[in-house]
Amino acid sequence: MKQILLVLFTITMLACGGGDPAPTPTPPTPTVSVATLVKKVWTASSVQWDGVTKYEKASTSNVVQGYSQYKLDLSTSGSVTLTEFDGKIFTGTYTVATDEKSLTLNGLTSAEGAPTGTGGTIVYTILSTPTASALSLQQTTAYVKASSAIVKLGLVAP
């Protein structure tokens, strides 16, 4: 009789799903917006003008040494301070597009005016999703200060 009850119990458990418990679902990883990821102070790691490398942080023979002082400060939401490779400092505002694919610096100015040839606006394409320590940008138009080249910036957050 005990054997019959044991068999019936086993059959009941198997039929009712009494086997392994269902796995606990993994909660989705929260996504962090690009606007949040870029909110840092960035410095130049690598710079290209029309695909030609002009600066590498680790190099001692850079064509444009001034990029060692380049800084893009986006740490205050909506406000930007840009220190160019020629040492000039500009302030203004910034926005990240709603599609998170571009970064626009607006109203850039200093005591000497706006960055040469920009009218105070520089627009970058965000080339890949920023990380905690890396941001890759490319200007959407040629930049007069860079010999009228398209500038590609590999930036790092120290």
C-alpha positions as a Markdown table, in Angstrom:
| # | Residue | x | y | z |
|---|---|---|---|---|
| 1 | Met | 0.0 | 0.0 | 0.0 |
| 2 | Lys | 2.9 | 2.4 | 0.8 |
| 3 | Gln | 4.4 | 1.7 | -2.6 |
| 4 | Ile | 1.1 | 2.5 | -4.3 |
| 5 | Leu | 0.8 | 5.8 | -2.4 |
| 6 | Leu | 4.4 | 6.6 | -3.2 |
| 7 | Val | 3.8 | 6.0 | -6.9 |
| 8 | Leu | 0.6 | 8.0 | -6.9 |
| 9 | Phe | 2.3 | 10.9 | -5.0 |
| 10 | Thr | 5.2 | 10.9 | -7.5 |
| 11 | Ile | 2.8 | 10.9 | -10.5 |
| 12 | Thr | 0.8 | 13.7 | -8.9 |
| 13 | Met | 3.9 | 15.8 | -8.3 |
| 14 | Leu | 5.1 | 15.3 | -11.9 |
| 15 | Ala | 1.7 | 16.1 | -13.3 |
| 16 | Cys | 1.4 | 19.3 | -11.2 |
| 17 | Gly | 4.8 | 20.5 | -12.1 |
| 18 | Gly | 6.3 | 19.7 | -8.7 |
| 19 | Gly | 9.7 | 19.3 | -10.3 |
| 20 | Asp | 12.3 | 22.1 | -10.6 |
| 21 | Pro | 11.0 | 25.5 | -9.6 |
| 22 | Ala | 10.7 | 28.0 | -12.5 |
| 23 | Pro | 13.8 | 30.2 | -12.9 |
| 24 | Thr | 13.6 | 33.7 | -11.4 |
| 25 | Pro | 13.4 | 36.2 | -14.3 |
| 26 | Thr | 16.4 | 38.6 | -14.5 |
| 27 | Pro | 15.3 | 42.1 | -14.2 |
| 28 | Pro | 16.1 | 44.3 | -17.3 |
| 29 | Thr | 19.2 | 46.4 | -17.1 |
| 30 | Pro | 18.2 | 50.0 | -16.8 |
| 31 | Thr | 19.3 | 52.0 | -19.7 |
| 32 | Val | 21.2 | 55.3 | -19.1 |
| 33 | Ser | 20.5 | 58.1 | -21.5 |
| 34 | Val | 23.3 | 59.6 | -23.7 |
| 35 | Ala | 22.6 | 62.9 | -22.1 |
| 36 | Thr | 23.5 | 61.4 | -18.7 |
| 37 | Leu | 26.6 | 59.6 | -20.0 |
| 38 | Val | 28.1 | 62.7 | -21.6 |
| 39 | Lys | 27.7 | 64.8 | -18.5 |
| 40 | Lys | 31.4 | 64.9 | -17.6 |
| 41 | Val | 34.7 | 66.7 | -18.4 |
| 42 | Trp | 36.2 | 65.1 | -21.5 |
| 43 | Thr | 39.8 | 65.4 | -22.8 |
| 44 | Ala | 41.3 | 64.4 | -26.1 |
| 45 | Ser | 42.7 | 60.9 | -26.5 |
| 46 | Ser | 42.9 | 60.9 | -30.3 |
| 47 | Val | 42.1 | 63.5 | -33.0 |
| 48 | Gln | 41.8 | 63.1 | -36.7 |
| 49 | Trp | 41.3 | 65.8 | -39.4 |
| 50 | Asp | 39.7 | 64.3 | -42.5 |
| 51 | Gly | 40.9 | 60.9 | -41.4 |
| 52 | Val | 44.5 | 61.9 | -40.8 |
| 53 | Thr | 45.7 | 61.5 | -37.2 |
| 54 | Lys | 46.8 | 64.8 | -35.8 |
| 55 | Tyr | 47.0 | 63.9 | -32.1 |
| 56 | Glu | 47.3 | 60.7 | -29.9 |
| 57 | Lys | 47.5 | 61.2 | -26.2 |
| 58 | Ala | 50.3 | 58.6 | -25.8 |
| 59 | Ser | 52.4 | 60.0 | -28.6 |
| 60 | Thr | 55.4 | 62.3 | -28.3 |
| 61 | Ser | 55.4 | 63.4 | -31.9 |
| 62 | Asn | 51.9 | 64.9 | -32.4 |
| 63 | Val | 51.3 | 67.1 | -35.4 |
| 64 | Val | 48.9 | 69.3 | -33.3 |
| 65 | Gln | 50.4 | 69.3 | -29.8 |
| 66 | Gly | 47.7 | 71.7 | -28.6 |
| 67 | Tyr | 45.1 | 69.0 | -28.2 |
| 68 | Ser | 46.9 | 68.1 | -24.9 |
| 69 | Gln | 45.0 | 71.1 | -23.5 |
| 70 | Tyr | 41.7 | 70.4 | -25.2 |
| 71 | Lys | 38.8 | 70.0 | -22.9 |
| 72 | Leu | 35.0 | 69.6 | -23.4 |
| 73 | Asp | 33.3 | 70.3 | -20.1 |
| 74 | Leu | 29.7 | 69.0 | -20.1 |
| 75 | Ser | 29.6 | 68.3 | -16.4 |
| 76 | Thr | 26.9 | 70.9 | -15.7 |
| 77 | Ser | 23.6 | 69.9 | -17.4 |
| 78 | Gly | 23.0 | 72.2 | -20.4 |
| 79 | Ser | 26.2 | 74.3 | -19.9 |
| 80 | Val | 29.4 | 73.8 | -21.8 |
| 81 | Thr | 33.0 | 75.1 | -21.5 |
| 82 | Leu | 35.1 | 74.3 | -24.5 |
| 83 | Thr | 38.9 | 74.7 | -24.3 |
| 84 | Glu | 40.2 | 74.5 | -27.9 |
| 85 | Phe | 43.5 | 73.2 | -29.1 |
| 86 | Asp | 44.8 | 76.7 | -29.5 |
| 87 | Gly | 44.0 | 77.4 | -25.8 |
| 88 | Lys | 41.0 | 79.6 | -26.3 |
| 89 | Ile | 38.1 | 79.0 | -24.0 |
| 90 | Phe | 34.5 | 79.3 | -25.0 |
| 91 | Thr | 31.3 | 79.0 | -23.0 |
| 92 | Gly | 27.7 | 78.3 | -24.1 |
| 93 | Thr | 25.0 | 75.7 | -23.9 |
| 94 | Tyr | 24.7 | 72.2 | -25.1 |
| 95 | Thr | 21.9 | 69.7 | -26.0 |
| 96 | Val | 21.8 | 66.1 | -26.9 |
| 97 | Ala | 19.3 | 65.3 | -29.7 |
| 98 | Thr | 16.2 | 63.3 | -28.7 |
| 99 | Asp | 17.4 | 60.5 | -31.0 |
| 100 | Glu | 20.7 | 60.6 | -29.0 |
| 101 | Lys | 22.8 | 60.7 | -32.2 |
| 102 | Ser | 24.1 | 64.3 | -32.0 |
| 103 | Leu | 25.5 | 66.8 | -29.6 |
| 104 | Thr | 25.1 | 70.5 | -30.3 |
| 105 | Leu | 27.1 | 73.3 | -28.7 |
| 106 | Asn | 25.2 | 76.6 | -29.0 |
| 107 | Gly | 26.0 | 80.2 | -28.2 |
| 108 | Leu | 29.7 | 79.6 | -27.8 |
| 109 | Thr | 31.5 | 82.8 | -27.0 |
| 110 | Ser | 34.5 | 84.3 | -25.3 |
| 111 | Ala | 35.9 | 87.8 | -24.9 |
| 112 | Glu | 37.1 | 87.4 | -28.5 |
| 113 | Gly | 33.8 | 86.2 | -29.9 |
| 114 | Ala | 32.8 | 82.7 | -31.2 |
| 115 | Pro | 35.1 | 80.0 | -32.4 |
| 116 | Thr | 36.3 | 80.9 | -35.9 |
| 117 | Gly | 33.8 | 80.1 | -38.7 |
| 118 | Thr | 31.2 | 78.6 | -36.4 |
| 119 | Gly | 28.8 | 81.4 | -35.6 |
| 120 | Gly | 28.9 | 80.1 | -32.1 |
| 121 | Thr | 27.5 | 76.6 | -33.0 |
| 122 | Ile | 29.3 | 73.3 | -33.3 |
| 123 | Val | 27.3 | 70.1 | -34.1 |
| 124 | Tyr | 28.8 | 66.7 | -33.6 |
| 125 | Thr | 27.6 | 63.3 | -34.6 |
| 126 | Ile | 27.9 | 60.8 | -31.7 |
| 127 | Leu | 29.6 | 57.9 | -33.4 |
| 128 | Ser | 28.9 | 55.3 | -30.7 |
| 129 | Thr | 27.1 | 55.0 | -27.4 |
| 130 | Pro | 29.3 | 56.8 | -24.8 |
| 131 | Thr | 30.7 | 54.8 | -21.9 |
| 132 | Ala | 31.7 | 55.9 | -18.5 |
| 133 | Ser | 35.1 | 56.8 | -19.8 |
| 134 | Ala | 34.9 | 57.2 | -23.6 |
| 135 | Leu | 33.1 | 59.5 | -26.0 |
| 136 | Ser | 33.5 | 59.5 | -29.8 |
| 137 | Leu | 32.4 | 62.5 | -31.8 |
| 138 | Gln | 32.7 | 63.8 | -35.3 |
| 139 | Gln | 31.9 | 67.4 | -36.4 |
| 140 | Thr | 29.2 | 67.5 | -39.0 |
| 141 | Thr | 30.8 | 70.3 | -41.0 |
| 142 | Ala | 34.4 | 71.3 | -41.8 |
| 143 | Tyr | 36.1 | 73.3 | -39.1 |
| 144 | Val | 38.0 | 76.4 | -40.2 |
| 145 | Lys | 40.4 | 76.2 | -37.2 |
| 146 | Ala | 41.3 | 72.6 | -38.4 |
| 147 | Ser | 42.3 | 73.6 | -41.9 |
| 148 | Ser | 38.7 | 73.3 | -43.0 |
| 149 | Ala | 38.7 | 69.6 | -42.2 |
| 150 | Ile | 36.1 | 67.3 | -40.6 |
| 151 | Val | 37.3 | 66.7 | -37.1 |
| 152 | Lys | 36.9 | 63.3 | -35.4 |
| 153 | Leu | 37.5 | 63.3 | -31.6 |
| 154 | Gly | 38.2 | 60.3 | -29.4 |
| 155 | Leu | 37.6 | 61.7 | -25.9 |
| 156 | Val | 38.2 | 60.3 | -22.5 |
| 157 | Ala | 37.0 | 61.1 | -19.0 |
| 158 | Pro | 39.9 | 61.1 | -16.6 |
